[in-house]
């Protein structure tokens, strides 16, 4: 299992992968979680609230980024 999470002032990423395949990602533009694998493939379903958690983590990431920039000045 592999997870990527990060942010910038204008963009963010939150994604889960397994065995080199993207299993779930947060679509921050359309405000929902996406499971990109086709429906005929048996895949992991993520629990309700996973997108909301990713969105909350993005807000925390941006706040931490802002604080780090301020500390470096």
C-alpha positions, -999 to 999 in steps of 0.1 A, spaced: 0 0 0 13 34 -10 0 69 -2 9 103 -17 -3 135 0 9 170 -5 -1 205 -12 9 239 -27 -8 273 -26 -29 264 -56 -31 226 -58 -31 194 -37 -28 157 -40 -41 128 -20 -39 93 -35 -37 57 -25 -21 30 -46 -15 -8 -43 9 -28 -65 16 1 -88 -21 8 -94 -39 39 -84 -69 27 -62 -83 60 -50 -77 97 -53 -92 129 -41 -106 151 -69 -104 185 -53 -119 202 -83 -151 181 -83 -150 177 -46 -153 139 -44 -132 107 -41 -125 88 -72 -119 50 -77 -103 50 -112 -103 13 -118 -130 -1 -141 -161 -16 -124 -154 -51 -137 -122 -53 -116 -126 -64 -80 -112 -34 -61 -110 -19 -26 -139 5 -17 -130 33 6 -152 42 35 -175 72 36 -157 103 48 -124 95 30 -127 125 8 -137 148 37 -106 136 55 -84 143 25 -99 178 22 -92 184 59 -56 172 55 -51 197 26 -62 226 48 -37 215 75 -10 211 49 -16 246 35 -16 261 70 17 243 78 32 255 45 22 291 54 38 288 88 70 273 74 73 301 49 68 327 77 94 310 99 120 311 70 117 349 65 
